[in-house]
Amino acid sequence: MDSAPLLIVDGANVVGSRPDGWWHDRAAAAARLRDRLIPLADHGLPPELPPPVEVVLVVEGAARDVPGVAGVRTVSAPGSGDDTIVDLVRDTPDRRLLVVTADRELRERVGVLGAEVRGPRWLPT
């Protein structure tokens, strides 16, 4: 069992939760979110999420080509970002999993699989 928690961020949902003009350039908005997530890999969010943390940003649609960077791995959803997140949770047994999304259906789907769920406001701005 990997001891580092896996933090999976629903990129489209988290980006869409902040009315900052993201709709003008979805890829740039996803890249800004990715960059805000970088410190979490080394610093976590103590005390609830101590470091180190593996951070995964799931991207889809117009943001599908946003690359990963040191500290944040991006996973490009071939279809539904929600389905990709569920697959990641399902394929990662025996590890603490946290999914960040406000999507109620996704929250239920990953919760049944044992993941913890937090809303977008839980992330640092």
C-alpha positions in Angstrom: 0.0 0.0 0.0 1.3 3.4 -1.0 1.3 5.6 2.1 0.9 8.9 0.2 -2.8 9.9 -0.2 -4.0 10.3 -3.8 -5.9 13.6 -4.4 -8.0 13.5 -7.6 -9.3 16.9 -8.7 -12.3 17.1 -11.1 -10.8 19.9 -13.2 -13.9 20.9 -15.2 -16.0 21.0 -12.1 -13.5 22.9 -9.9 -12.7 25.4 -12.7 -16.5 25.9 -13.3 -17.1 26.6 -9.6 -15.3 30.0 -9.8 -16.8 32.7 -12.0 -13.5 34.1 -13.1 -14.0 34.1 -16.9 -12.8 30.5 -17.3 -15.3 30.1 -20.2 -13.2 32.4 -22.4 -10.3 29.9 -22.3 -10.9 26.6 -20.7 -7.4 25.3 -21.2 -5.8 28.3 -19.6 -8.2 28.0 -16.7 -7.3 24.4 -16.2 -3.6 25.3 -16.4 -4.1 28.0 -13.7 -5.8 25.4 -11.5 -3.0 22.9 -12.1 -0.5 25.5 -11.0 -2.4 26.3 -7.8 -2.3 22.5 -7.0 1.5 22.2 -7.2 2.2 23.1 -3.5 -0.1 20.4 -2.3 2.3 17.6 -3.4 4.9 18.7 -1.0 2.9 20.5 1.7 -0.5 18.8 1.7 -3.3 20.6 3.6 -2.4 19.9 7.2 -3.8 18.7 9.5 -6.4 16.9 7.3 -4.1 16.0 4.4 -0.5 15.7 5.6 2.3 15.6 3.0 3.4 14.0 0.7 0.4 13.9 -1.6 0.1 12.5 -5.1 -2.0 15.0 -7.0 -3.9 14.1 -10.1 -5.9 16.7 -12.2 -8.5 15.1 -14.5 -9.0 17.3 -17.6 -11.5 17.0 -20.4 -12.9 18.7 -23.5 -11.1 21.9 -24.5 -8.6 21.4 -21.6 -7.7 17.9 -22.6 -4.2 18.9 -23.7 -3.1 20.7 -20.6 0.1 18.9 -19.6 1.2 17.8 -16.2 4.0 19.4 -14.3 6.2 18.4 -11.4 3.9 17.8 -8.5 0.7 17.5 -10.5 -0.1 14.7 -13.0 -2.8 15.4 -15.5 -5.0 12.7 -16.8 -6.8 13.4 -20.0 -10.3 12.0 -20.0 -11.0 10.3 -23.4 -14.7 10.9 -22.8 -16.5 11.8 -19.5 -14.2 13.2 -16.9 -16.5 11.7 -14.2 -16.0 8.2 -15.7 -12.3 8.7 -15.7 -12.3 9.7 -12.1 -14.4 6.7 -11.1 -11.9 4.5 -13.0 -9.0 6.1 -11.2 -10.7 5.5 -7.8 -11.6 1.9 -8.7 -8.1 1.1 -10.0 -6.4 2.4 -6.8 -7.1 0.0 -4.0 -5.7 0.1 -0.5 -4.9 3.8 -0.5 -6.4 6.9 0.9 -8.3 8.6 -1.9 -9.7 12.1 -1.9 -11.8 13.4 -4.8 -12.5 17.2 -5.1 -15.7 17.9 -6.9 -19.1 19.5 -6.4 -20.9 17.1 -8.8 -23.4 15.2 -6.7 -23.6 12.1 -8.9 -19.8 11.8 -9.0 -19.6 12.3 -5.2 -22.0 9.3 -4.8 -20.2 7.1 -7.3 -16.7 7.6 -5.8 -18.1 7.5 -2.2 -19.5 4.0 -2.8 -16.0 3.0 -3.9 -14.5 4.3 -0.6 -13.1 7.6 -1.6 -13.5 10.7 0.6 -15.0 13.7 -1.2 -14.4 17.4 -0.7 -15.9 20.4 -2.5 -14.0 22.9 -4.6 -13.8 25.5 -1.7 -11.7 23.0 0.2 -8.8 23.7 -2.1 -6.6 26.8 -1.5 -7.4 29.7 -3.8 
